[in-house]
Amino acid sequence: FKGRSLVRVFGRHPVTMAESGHIFHGDLSGALGAAGEDREAFTGANIHAPTDADIVGQATEDMNRARQQHEDAVRAFEQRASQRQMAVPTSDPQVKAKLREFGEPVCIFGEGPYERRDRLRTIMAGRTAPTMDSQRKEAAGDEDLFYTEGVEELLEARVKIAEWSIPRANQRLVKERRARLDEDPLEYEERVDRFSTFIQKSMVAEISQVGDERPLTQGKFSPDAALFATCSWSGFIKLWKTPSCEPVLTIRGHEDRCHSIAFHPSCKGVPPFEGETVRMASASADSRINLWSLSESQPVSVLEGHEDRVNRVVFHPMGEHVISTSHDMSWRLWDIETQTELLLQEGHSRPTYGVSVHPDGSLVATSDLGGVVRVWDLRSGKTVMPLAGHGKQVLGVDFHPKGTMLATAADDHSVRIWDMRKRRCTHNLLSHNKLISEVSFEKNEGRLMLTASYDGTVKIWQTTDWKVVKVLIGHEGRVMGADHMPANISGHHYIGSVAFDRTLKFWSTQGKAEPPVDATAFMT
């Protein structure tokens, strides 16, 4: 048929698809869109006309898919950013140990040290990076905040500490304002420079003494500078008279290793002592804290409660409480009079080690073996400053006598100086070649800071510009601790140190043949 006749035939005799059995392809939009006709009359088993709901549903699915892709991209970007900021070990044995902690394979076939470290970074980021959901929950508010009910004695202790610390803080601020008015800051720096020069030229090892049969762990001067106490792995506690370094008292303190000792703030004089007044506290690997009167060979009381070894112990400046840190990832506050535990404070995810109390008695700083330092308010029990900056375990913390700075020493060979008012790290000192075991400010004025390290040296730092004033070299093993003498003796400055080589040393400025003529000008 020609085209015209074909049209005419179909024009005279319209044929539907059901009658002819043929399928005709073409545009049905005109028929479906005809005005006044039923839309359902043109639908069949093989024709699907999309409705408005279908179009909206498909658009919603596309939007959800695009939103999910966007969230995945943002999450991947955040993980990459966290990976760049994450402190990942560089040593291959440490990388393997970290992978073992995460329960991951230590080594994969064909994997080198670089690939292994990159895999560890990815694993750490994937397990620590916060998701968008968790960030939204944090932004929503402190919904997970909870409180633990404490005993009535803890409330009384908090009130007593607040009443004691607030007047001291006021006195400290008044003294600081008066010092600013009386002395120009440049003149103060020049005076500190002269004192540092005097220390640099005169400080030498004066006395070296074998302290025990096993390594010494810590050494502290008494508040009146009359005694120097040492503890060791043998469990013995020994008292040495200053500055002659004569042994005056030996106590079998613990059956296990003794890690820390502390003098009571009111302890004065030399043995023999009288009465049952608490004058010293000691901490040991047997999870116990002993309180000593130093008048008998037995402790006045034993504080038990820690579930693991006790690392450090200090007295509160008020003299009524003891604070201890332990490997059970907690620090505790004890009442000396009642010999009871007032507070079991959690918050660290790794064993707690270093501890220091603010000169006002209002704050306490604790460190852990994960590199985190937390500053706690004893009056409220809250964490006021979580300080994260060290890459490895932090073993030493100490407040400046003026209360404006906090020094932290860690296994990353550095000391960080934190400004308590600015709430940030102001100085990062690369101090030693090995682990830093202790950091301590000079008592009273805080002109100097000393650091003890496993590299066998003790360094003295000037606190105005943070320069090294003197490096004390003499110990044959790693130095476990060092301390400033609270008061000068005849105008001379003393430092005591203990080491793994079982010796204690006194360093003083009178080792020279003749001290400076104006030595009295540097007396505190």
GUKE-326554 format. One record per residue (C-alpha): x, y, z. Coordinates in Angstrom, 2 decimals. Example, Ala and Ser with C-alpha at 12.3 -4.5 7.8 and 13.67 -1.06 7.14 Angstrom:
2
c1->12.30 c2->-4.50 c3->7.80
c1->13.67 c2->-1.06 c3->7.14
//
This chain:
524
c1->0.00 c2->0.00 c3->0.00
c1->1.01 c2->3.53 c3->-0.60
c1->1.28 c2->5.80 c3->2.31
c1->-1.87 c2->7.75 c3->1.47
c1->-4.12 c2->4.74 c3->1.12
c1->-2.73 c2->3.31 c3->4.35
c1->-3.79 c2->6.39 c3->6.16
c1->-7.19 c2->6.32 c3->4.57
c1->-7.84 c2->2.72 c3->5.51
c1->-6.86 c2->3.34 c3->9.13
c1->-8.85 c2->6.51 c3->9.06
c1->-12.06 c2->4.74 c3->7.94
c1->-11.71 c2->1.70 c3->10.17
c1->-10.02 c2->2.56 c3->13.50
c1->-8.41 c2->-0.48 c3->15.01
c1->-7.48 c2->-0.83 c3->18.72
c1->-4.43 c2->-2.73 c3->20.00
c1->-6.61 c2->-5.33 c3->21.67
c1->-8.42 c2->-6.17 c3->18.42
c1->-5.41 c2->-6.30 c3->16.05
c1->-2.80 c2->-7.66 c3->18.43
c1->-0.25 c2->-5.14 c3->17.11
c1->1.82 c2->-2.80 c3->19.29
c1->2.10 c2->0.80 c3->18.13
c1->4.90 c2->3.00 c3->19.48
c1->4.38 c2->6.70 c3->19.70
c1->3.88 c2->9.75 c3->21.93
c1->0.74 c2->9.49 c3->24.09
c1->1.17 c2->12.86 c3->25.77
c1->-1.41 c2->14.47 c3->23.55
c1->-4.02 c2->11.81 c3->24.27
c1->-3.23 c2->11.68 c3->27.99
c1->-3.28 c2->15.43 c3->28.26
c1->-6.56 c2->15.96 c3->26.39
c1->-8.93 c2->18.18 c3->28.27
c1->-12.06 c2->16.58 c3->29.61
c1->-10.94 c2->12.97 c3->29.11
c1->-10.34 c2->10.40 c3->31.84
c1->-6.63 c2->9.72 c3->32.47
c1->-7.24 c2->6.16 c3->33.59
c1->-8.86 c2->5.30 c3->30.20
c1->-5.45 c2->5.49 c3->28.55
c1->-3.56 c2->3.29 c3->30.99
c1->-2.96 c2->-0.36 c3->30.43
c1->-0.91 c2->-3.32 c3->31.58
c1->2.07 c2->-2.18 c3->29.50
c1->1.75 c2->1.59 c3->29.98
c1->2.85 c2->3.33 c3->33.22
c1->2.17 c2->6.99 c3->33.58
c1->4.26 c2->8.50 c3->36.39
c1->2.22 c2->10.30 c3->39.02
c1->3.21 c2->13.37 c3->41.06
c1->3.95 c2->11.16 c3->44.10
c1->6.36 c2->9.09 c3->42.01
c1->8.20 c2->12.19 c3->40.87
c1->8.43 c2->13.58 c3->44.43
c1->9.55 c2->10.21 c3->45.81
c1->12.30 c2->9.88 c3->43.24
c1->13.48 c2->13.43 c3->44.00
c1->13.54 c2->12.63 c3->47.76
c1->15.64 c2->9.53 c3->47.16
c1->18.11 c2->11.56 c3->45.11
c1->18.31 c2->14.19 c3->47.84
c1->18.91 c2->11.54 c3->50.53
c1->21.59 c2->9.93 c3->48.39
c1->23.31 c2->13.28 c3->47.82
c1->23.11 c2->14.14 c3->51.53
c1->24.62 c2->10.77 c3->52.48
c1->27.44 c2->11.27 c3->49.98
c1->28.08 c2->14.72 c3->51.43
c1->28.19 c2->13.40 c3->55.02
c1->30.55 c2->10.60 c3->53.97
c1->32.84 c2->13.14 c3->52.30
c1->32.81 c2->15.39 c3->55.38
c1->33.50 c2->12.40 c3->57.65
c1->36.41 c2->11.29 c3->55.46
c1->37.82 c2->14.84 c3->55.51
c1->37.55 c2->15.00 c3->59.32
c1->39.28 c2->11.64 c3->59.64
c1->42.13 c2->12.79 c3->57.41
c1->42.46 c2->16.00 c3->59.43
c1->42.52 c2->14.05 c3->62.70
c1->45.11 c2->11.68 c3->61.26
c1->47.43 c2->14.59 c3->60.50
c1->47.10 c2->15.90 c3->64.08
c1->47.34 c2->12.50 c3->65.76
c1->50.48 c2->11.53 c3->67.66
c1->51.47 c2->8.19 c3->66.12
c1->54.60 c2->6.35 c3->67.33
c1->57.52 c2->6.46 c3->64.93
c1->59.49 c2->3.49 c3->66.23
c1->58.47 c2->0.23 c3->64.54
c1->58.40 c2->-1.80 c3->67.81
c1->56.13 c2->0.82 c3->69.37
c1->53.88 c2->0.74 c3->66.30
c1->53.58 c2->-3.03 c3->66.62
c1->52.81 c2->-2.76 c3->70.33
c1->50.10 c2->-0.20 c3->69.60
c1->48.56 c2->-2.44 c3->66.93
c1->48.55 c2->-5.29 c3->69.43
c1->46.67 c2->-3.06 c3->71.91
c1->43.99 c2->-2.43 c3->69.28
c1->43.71 c2->-6.16 c3->68.58
c1->44.91 c2->-5.74 c3->64.99
c1->47.44 c2->-7.87 c3->63.09
c1->50.96 c2->-6.81 c3->63.95
c1->52.22 c2->-7.45 c3->60.42
c1->50.56 c2->-8.06 c3->57.05
c1->52.23 c2->-9.85 c3->54.15
c1->54.25 c2->-7.41 c3->52.05
c1->53.89 c2->-4.59 c3->54.58
c1->56.85 c2->-2.41 c3->55.53
c1->57.38 c2->-0.10 c3->58.52
c1->55.97 c2->2.92 c3->56.67
c1->52.82 c2->1.07 c3->55.55
c1->52.42 c2->-0.39 c3->59.05
c1->52.56 c2->3.06 c3->60.63
c1->50.09 c2->4.41 c3->58.07
c1->47.72 c2->1.53 c3->58.85
c1->47.99 c2->2.30 c3->62.58
c1->47.14 c2->5.95 c3->61.90
c1->44.05 c2->4.90 c3->59.97
c1->42.97 c2->2.53 c3->62.75
c1->43.47 c2->5.13 c3->65.47
c1->41.59 c2->7.77 c3->63.49
c1->38.74 c2->5.41 c3->62.75
c1->38.33 c2->4.55 c3->66.44
c1->38.80 c2->8.00 c3->67.90
c1->37.46 c2->10.44 c3->65.31
c1->34.06 c2->11.80 c3->66.38
c1->31.17 c2->11.27 c3->64.00
c1->28.75 c2->13.96 c3->62.95
c1->26.06 c2->12.42 c3->65.16
c1->28.27 c2->12.67 c3->68.25
c1->29.15 c2->16.25 c3->67.38
c1->25.46 c2->17.11 c3->67.12
c1->24.85 c2->15.51 c3->70.52
c1->27.69 c2->17.53 c3->72.06
c1->26.31 c2->20.71 c3->70.51
c1->22.85 c2->19.92 c3->71.87
c1->24.10 c2->20.23 c3->75.46
c1->25.48 c2->18.33 c3->78.43
c1->22.81 c2->15.69 c3->78.45
c1->25.24 c2->13.02 c3->79.70
c1->26.34 c2->15.08 c3->82.73
c1->25.93 c2->13.14 c3->85.94
c1->26.91 c2->13.51 c3->89.58
c1->28.00 c2->10.95 c3->92.12
c1->26.68 c2->11.43 c3->95.63
c1->29.47 c2->11.97 c3->98.15
c1->29.68 c2->11.60 c3->101.88
c1->28.88 c2->14.40 c3->104.29
c1->32.54 c2->14.55 c3->105.37
c1->33.54 c2->15.40 c3->101.78
c1->31.18 c2->18.38 c3->101.76
c1->32.65 c2->19.61 c3->105.03
c1->36.17 c2->19.20 c3->103.63
c1->35.28 c2->21.17 c3->100.49
c1->33.83 c2->24.00 c3->102.57
c1->36.88 c2->24.03 c3->104.84
c1->39.27 c2->24.09 c3->101.85
c1->37.30 c2->26.97 c3->100.30
c1->37.37 c2->28.98 c3->103.55
c1->41.12 c2->28.38 c3->103.83
c1->42.08 c2->29.01 c3->100.18
c1->40.11 c2->32.18 c3->99.38
c1->41.95 c2->34.41 c3->101.93
c1->45.29 c2->33.00 c3->100.79
c1->44.43 c2->33.77 c3->97.16
c1->43.52 c2->37.32 c3->98.17
c1->46.79 c2->37.75 c3->100.04
c1->48.73 c2->36.41 c3->97.06
c1->47.07 c2->38.85 c3->94.66
c1->47.62 c2->41.80 c3->97.01
c1->51.29 c2->40.85 c3->97.34
c1->51.60 c2->40.56 c3->93.56
c1->50.07 c2->44.01 c3->92.98
c1->52.33 c2->45.56 c3->95.61
c1->55.40 c2->43.95 c3->94.01
c1->54.45 c2->45.39 c3->90.62
c1->54.17 c2->48.87 c3->92.11
c1->57.39 c2->48.66 c3->94.13
c1->59.66 c2->47.07 c3->91.51
c1->59.89 c2->47.59 c3->87.78
c1->59.66 c2->44.34 c3->85.75
c1->62.98 c2->45.09 c3->84.07
c1->64.67 c2->45.53 c3->87.42
c1->63.22 c2->42.20 c3->88.57
c1->64.57 c2->40.46 c3->85.46
c1->68.02 c2->41.99 c3->86.04
c1->67.96 c2->40.78 c3->89.65
c1->67.04 c2->37.27 c3->88.52
c1->69.80 c2->37.39 c3->85.89
c1->72.38 c2->38.26 c3->88.54
c1->71.14 c2->35.41 c3->90.73
c1->71.27 c2->32.99 c3->87.78
c1->74.83 c2->34.06 c3->87.00
c1->75.74 c2->33.42 c3->90.62
c1->74.21 c2->29.92 c3->90.39
c1->75.98 c2->29.21 c3->87.11
c1->79.42 c2->30.10 c3->88.45
c1->79.11 c2->28.62 c3->91.94
c1->76.82 c2->25.55 c3->91.87
c1->78.82 c2->22.32 c3->92.20
c1->78.42 c2->18.89 c3->93.76
c1->79.26 c2->19.20 c3->97.43
c1->78.35 c2->15.77 c3->98.89
c1->77.69 c2->12.35 c3->97.37
c1->76.40 c2->9.54 c3->99.53
c1->75.26 c2->5.96 c3->98.93
c1->71.67 c2->6.00 c3->100.06
c1->70.55 c2->2.37 c3->99.89
c1->71.31 c2->-1.10 c3->98.57
c1->68.69 c2->-0.67 c3->95.83
c1->67.88 c2->2.29 c3->93.54
c1->66.49 c2->5.42 c3->95.14
c1->63.12 c2->6.61 c3->93.86
c1->62.54 c2->10.07 c3->95.35
c1->64.13 c2->12.69 c3->97.61
c1->62.46 c2->15.63 c3->99.38
c1->63.58 c2->18.42 c3->101.74
c1->61.59 c2->19.14 c3->104.88
c1->59.74 c2->22.49 c3->105.06
c1->62.36 c2->24.01 c3->107.40
c1->65.27 c2->22.59 c3->105.31
c1->66.63 c2->20.65 c3->108.30
c1->66.16 c2->17.17 c3->106.77
c1->66.38 c2->15.43 c3->103.42
c1->64.33 c2->12.23 c3->103.07
c1->64.90 c2->9.42 c3->100.56
c1->62.96 c2->6.28 c3->99.66
c1->64.02 c2->3.29 c3->97.61
c1->63.01 c2->0.03 c3->95.99
c1->63.99 c2->-1.79 c3->99.17
c1->61.11 c2->-0.11 c3->101.04
c1->63.41 c2->1.76 c3->103.43
c1->62.91 c2->5.44 c3->104.25
c1->65.97 c2->7.34 c3->105.41
c1->66.36 c2->10.83 c3->106.85
c1->69.58 c2->12.80 c3->106.28
c1->70.65 c2->15.92 c3->108.12
c1->71.39 c2->18.97 c3->105.99
c1->73.85 c2->20.16 c3->104.91
c1->76.18 c2->17.53 c3->106.39
c1->74.23 c2->14.61 c3->104.84
c1->74.53 c2->12.52 c3->108.02
c1->71.95 c2->9.72 c3->108.41
c1->69.74 c2->10.39 c3->111.44
c1->66.87 c2->7.92 c3->111.03
c1->66.12 c2->4.74 c3->109.06
c1->62.64 c2->3.22 c3->108.89
c1->61.43 c2->0.03 c3->107.30
c1->58.60 c2->1.76 c3->105.50
c1->57.11 c2->-0.93 c3->103.24
c1->57.58 c2->-4.54 c3->102.28
c1->57.44 c2->-3.60 c3->98.59
c1->58.98 c2->-0.76 c3->96.56
c1->58.48 c2->2.70 c3->98.06
c1->57.73 c2->5.17 c3->95.27
c1->57.06 c2->8.48 c3->96.99
c1->57.45 c2->10.41 c3->100.23
c1->56.15 c2->13.77 c3->101.43
c1->56.74 c2->15.92 c3->104.50
c1->53.82 c2->17.42 c3->106.41
c1->53.73 c2->21.24 c3->105.95
c1->54.23 c2->21.74 c3->109.70
c1->57.12 c2->19.28 c3->110.12
c1->60.07 c2->21.01 c3->111.75
c1->63.27 c2->20.01 c3->113.51
c1->65.32 c2->16.82 c3->113.50
c1->64.92 c2->13.46 c3->115.27
c1->64.25 c2->12.41 c3->117.94
c1->60.63 c2->13.54 c3->117.65
c1->57.94 c2->13.27 c3->120.29
c1->54.22 c2->12.69 c3->120.07
c1->51.96 c2->11.02 c3->117.54
c1->51.70 c2->13.98 c3->115.17
c1->51.78 c2->13.02 c3->111.51
c1->55.00 c2->14.34 c3->109.98
c1->55.44 c2->12.26 c3->106.83
c1->53.54 c2->10.13 c3->104.31
c1->54.90 c2->7.39 c3->102.06
c1->53.41 c2->5.50 c3->99.10
c1->54.32 c2->2.03 c3->97.92
c1->53.73 c2->-0.61 c3->95.26
c1->51.73 c2->-2.60 c3->97.84
c1->48.79 c2->-0.17 c3->97.25
c1->49.17 c2->1.33 c3->100.73
c1->49.91 c2->4.79 c3->102.11
c1->51.64 c2->4.99 c3->105.48
c1->51.46 c2->8.00 c3->107.77
c1->54.49 c2->8.46 c3->110.04
c1->55.13 c2->10.41 c3->113.21
c1->58.90 c2->9.67 c3->112.90
c1->58.98 c2->9.07 c3->116.65
c1->58.42 c2->5.31 c3->116.27
c1->59.39 c2->2.64 c3->113.78
c1->55.73 c2->1.81 c3->113.07
c1->53.34 c2->4.01 c3->111.09
c1->50.65 c2->5.97 c3->112.89
c1->48.07 c2->4.72 c3->110.40
c1->47.80 c2->2.90 c3->107.08
c1->45.48 c2->4.20 c3->104.36
c1->44.11 c2->1.39 c3->102.22
c1->41.78 c2->1.69 c3->99.25
c1->43.80 c2->1.82 c3->96.06
c1->43.52 c2->-1.27 c3->93.88
c1->46.98 c2->-0.95 c3->92.34
c1->50.39 c2->0.53 c3->93.10
c1->50.45 c2->4.07 c3->94.51
c1->52.72 c2->6.36 c3->92.50
c1->52.77 c2->9.75 c3->94.22
c1->51.54 c2->11.21 c3->97.50
c1->51.39 c2->14.87 c3->98.63
c1->49.97 c2->16.80 c3->101.57
c1->47.44 c2->19.54 c3->101.10
c1->48.96 c2->22.89 c3->102.23
c1->46.27 c2->23.12 c3->104.93
c1->47.81 c2->19.99 c3->106.51
c1->44.59 c2->18.05 c3->107.12
c1->44.42 c2->15.98 c3->103.93
c1->46.58 c2->13.71 c3->101.79
c1->46.25 c2->13.29 c3->98.01
c1->47.51 c2->10.17 c3->96.21
c1->47.67 c2->8.90 c3->92.61
c1->47.67 c2->5.28 c3->91.56
c1->47.83 c2->2.83 c3->88.68
c1->44.13 c2->2.11 c3->89.24
c1->43.45 c2->5.24 c3->87.10
c1->42.18 c2->7.31 c3->90.01
c1->43.38 c2->9.83 c3->92.56
c1->42.04 c2->9.97 c3->96.11
c1->41.63 c2->12.48 c3->98.90
c1->42.20 c2->11.21 c3->102.45
c1->41.40 c2->12.73 c3->105.83
c1->44.39 c2->12.52 c3->108.17
c1->42.48 c2->12.85 c3->111.42
c1->39.83 c2->10.22 c3->110.72
c1->42.12 c2->8.17 c3->108.43
c1->39.30 c2->7.71 c3->105.94
c1->38.91 c2->8.12 c3->102.20
c1->36.86 c2->11.22 c3->101.37
c1->37.01 c2->11.18 c3->97.58
c1->37.70 c2->8.63 c3->94.89
c1->38.08 c2->10.74 c3->91.75
c1->37.99 c2->9.09 c3->88.34
c1->38.45 c2->10.83 c3->85.01
c1->41.77 c2->9.56 c3->83.66
c1->41.74 c2->6.80 c3->81.06
c1->45.28 c2->5.68 c3->81.92
c1->47.14 c2->5.18 c3->85.21
c1->47.57 c2->8.47 c3->87.10
c1->51.09 c2->9.43 c3->88.16
c1->52.08 c2->13.04 c3->88.88
c1->50.26 c2->15.27 c3->91.37
c1->50.71 c2->18.82 c3->92.64
c1->48.59 c2->21.15 c3->94.78
c1->48.19 c2->24.85 c3->94.07
c1->49.85 c2->27.13 c3->96.66
c1->46.42 c2->28.47 c3->97.62
c1->45.13 c2->24.94 c3->98.16
c1->42.20 c2->25.42 c3->95.79
c1->43.41 c2->23.38 c3->92.80
c1->45.14 c2->20.06 c3->92.27
c1->46.83 c2->18.93 c3->89.04
c1->47.14 c2->15.26 c3->88.12
c1->48.80 c2->13.58 c3->85.14
c1->48.49 c2->10.13 c3->83.61
c1->50.52 c2->7.76 c3->81.48
c1->48.44 c2->8.68 c3->78.42
c1->49.90 c2->12.19 c3->78.25
c1->46.87 c2->14.04 c3->79.67
c1->47.01 c2->16.52 c3->82.56
c1->43.87 c2->17.60 c3->84.41
c1->43.44 c2->20.49 c3->86.82
c1->40.69 c2->19.92 c3->89.39
c1->38.92 c2->22.37 c3->91.67
c1->38.89 c2->20.85 c3->95.15
c1->36.07 c2->23.18 c3->96.21
c1->33.61 c2->21.95 c3->93.56
c1->35.12 c2->18.68 c3->92.33
c1->35.03 c2->19.73 c3->88.67
c1->37.74 c2->19.57 c3->86.03
c1->38.55 c2->23.19 c3->85.25
c1->41.43 c2->22.68 c3->82.80
c1->42.10 c2->19.51 c3->80.81
c1->45.58 c2->20.02 c3->79.34
c1->46.48 c2->17.90 c3->76.30
c1->49.76 c2->18.53 c3->74.55
c1->52.29 c2->15.86 c3->75.48
c1->52.66 c2->12.92 c3->73.14
c1->53.72 c2->10.43 c3->75.82
c1->53.29 c2->9.72 c3->79.53
c1->53.50 c2->12.70 c3->81.90
c1->55.40 c2->11.85 c3->85.09
c1->55.86 c2->15.20 c3->86.80
c1->53.75 c2->18.31 c3->87.48
c1->54.40 c2->21.32 c3->89.70
c1->52.72 c2->24.67 c3->90.36
c1->54.73 c2->27.88 c3->90.43
c1->54.86 c2->29.39 c3->93.96
c1->52.99 c2->32.44 c3->92.68
c1->50.23 c2->30.19 c3->91.35
c1->50.19 c2->31.59 c3->87.81
c1->52.00 c2->28.76 c3->86.00
c1->52.02 c2->24.98 c3->85.87
c1->54.98 c2->22.93 c3->84.62
c1->54.52 c2->19.40 c3->83.23
c1->57.33 c2->16.96 c3->82.37
c1->56.85 c2->13.94 c3->80.12
c1->58.43 c2->11.01 c3->78.36
c1->58.56 c2->13.01 c3->75.11
c1->61.69 c2->14.72 c3->76.53
c1->59.91 c2->18.06 c3->76.89
c1->58.60 c2->20.34 c3->79.62
c1->55.51 c2->22.43 c3->78.93
c1->54.70 c2->25.65 c3->80.78
c1->50.99 c2->26.35 c3->81.06
c1->49.62 c2->29.80 c3->81.88
c1->46.79 c2->29.32 c3->84.38
c1->45.18 c2->32.63 c3->83.43
c1->45.38 c2->32.28 c3->79.65
c1->44.52 c2->28.56 c3->79.92
c1->47.05 c2->27.52 c3->77.28
c1->50.64 c2->26.35 c3->76.84
c1->52.98 c2->29.32 c3->76.57
c1->56.35 c2->27.50 c3->76.33
c1->57.47 c2->24.08 c3->75.16
c1->61.00 c2->23.30 c3->76.35
c1->62.91 c2->20.46 c3->74.70
c1->64.79 c2->19.75 c3->77.89
c1->66.56 c2->16.37 c3->77.84
c1->67.49 c2->13.42 c3->75.65
c1->65.45 c2->10.92 c3->77.65
c1->62.44 c2->10.66 c3->79.93
c1->62.01 c2->13.52 c3->82.43
c1->61.27 c2->12.07 c3->85.84
c1->60.56 c2->15.23 c3->87.85
c1->60.07 c2->18.98 c3->87.53
c1->60.19 c2->21.37 c3->90.48
c1->60.10 c2->25.15 c3->90.99
c1->62.21 c2->26.99 c3->93.51
c1->60.30 c2->27.47 c3->96.74
c1->59.06 c2->30.93 c3->97.76
c1->60.05 c2->33.12 c3->94.80
c1->60.09 c2->30.64 c3->91.91
c1->63.07 c2->32.20 c3->90.14
c1->64.43 c2->28.81 c3->89.10
c1->63.03 c2->25.53 c3->87.86
c1->64.88 c2->22.23 c3->87.86
c1->64.28 c2->19.10 c3->85.80
c1->65.63 c2->15.59 c3->86.48
c1->65.99 c2->13.11 c3->83.64
c1->66.94 c2->9.55 c3->82.81
c1->69.85 c2->10.95 c3->80.78
c1->71.71 c2->11.31 c3->84.11
c1->71.55 c2->15.10 c3->84.40
c1->69.72 c2->17.75 c3->86.41
c1->69.10 c2->21.05 c3->84.65
c1->68.38 c2->24.41 c3->86.27
c1->66.20 c2->26.82 c3->84.29
c1->65.59 c2->30.54 c3->84.66
c1->61.85 c2->31.25 c3->84.80
c1->61.99 c2->34.73 c3->83.25
c1->63.26 c2->33.68 c3->79.81
c1->63.37 c2->29.85 c3->80.22
c1->67.07 c2->29.51 c3->79.48
c1->69.27 c2->26.79 c3->80.96
c1->71.34 c2->28.25 c3->83.79
c1->73.29 c2->25.15 c3->84.82
c1->73.54 c2->21.46 c3->83.94
c1->74.43 c2->19.30 c3->86.96
c1->76.37 c2->16.23 c3->85.80
c1->77.55 c2->13.63 c3->88.29
c1->75.13 c2->10.73 c3->88.58
c1->76.13 c2->7.53 c3->86.80
c1->72.54 c2->6.36 c3->86.31
c1->69.18 c2->7.89 c3->85.52
c1->68.14 c2->10.61 c3->87.94
c1->64.88 c2->9.62 c3->89.64
c1->64.13 c2->12.91 c3->91.40
c1->65.44 c2->16.28 c3->92.58
c1->64.27 c2->19.03 c3->94.91
c1->65.08 c2->22.62 c3->95.91
c1->65.95 c2->23.41 c3->99.48
c1->63.13 c2->25.65 c3->100.79
c1->65.50 c2->28.05 c3->102.58
c1->69.06 c2->29.12 c3->101.98
c1->71.81 c2->28.21 c3->104.44
c1->74.23 c2->31.08 c3->105.10
c1->73.20 c2->32.67 c3->101.81
c1->73.91 c2->29.56 c3->99.73
c1->71.47 c2->27.68 c3->97.55
c1->71.12 c2->23.90 c3->97.84
c1->69.67 c2->21.21 c3->95.56
c1->69.26 c2->17.54 c3->96.41
c1->69.02 c2->14.72 c3->93.85
c1->68.62 c2->10.94 c3->93.95
c1->69.38 c2->8.45 c3->91.18
c1->69.15 c2->4.88 c3->90.00
c1->72.83 c2->4.45 c3->90.90
c1->71.69 c2->4.34 c3->94.61
c1->73.36 c2->7.66 c3->95.46
c1->72.06 c2->10.99 c3->96.67
c1->73.91 c2->14.23 c3->96.01
c1->73.83 c2->17.71 c3->97.48
c1->74.64 c2->20.52 c3->95.05
c1->75.42 c2->23.91 c3->96.57
c1->76.93 c2->27.29 c3->95.75
c1->79.55 c2->27.11 c3->98.50
c1->81.66 c2->24.53 c3->96.70
c1->83.86 c2->27.27 c3->95.28
c1->86.90 c2->28.51 c3->97.14
c1->85.27 c2->31.83 c3->97.93
c1->81.65 c2->32.83 c3->97.24
c1->80.78 c2->36.22 c3->95.70
c1->81.11 c2->39.20 c3->97.96
c1->77.46 c2->40.21 c3->97.39
c1->76.09 c2->36.72 c3->98.09
c1->73.82 c2->38.12 c3->100.80
c1->71.99 c2->40.13 c3->98.14
c1->70.58 c2->36.91 c3->96.75
c1->69.18 c2->35.62 c3->100.01
c1->65.41 c2->34.96 c3->99.95
//
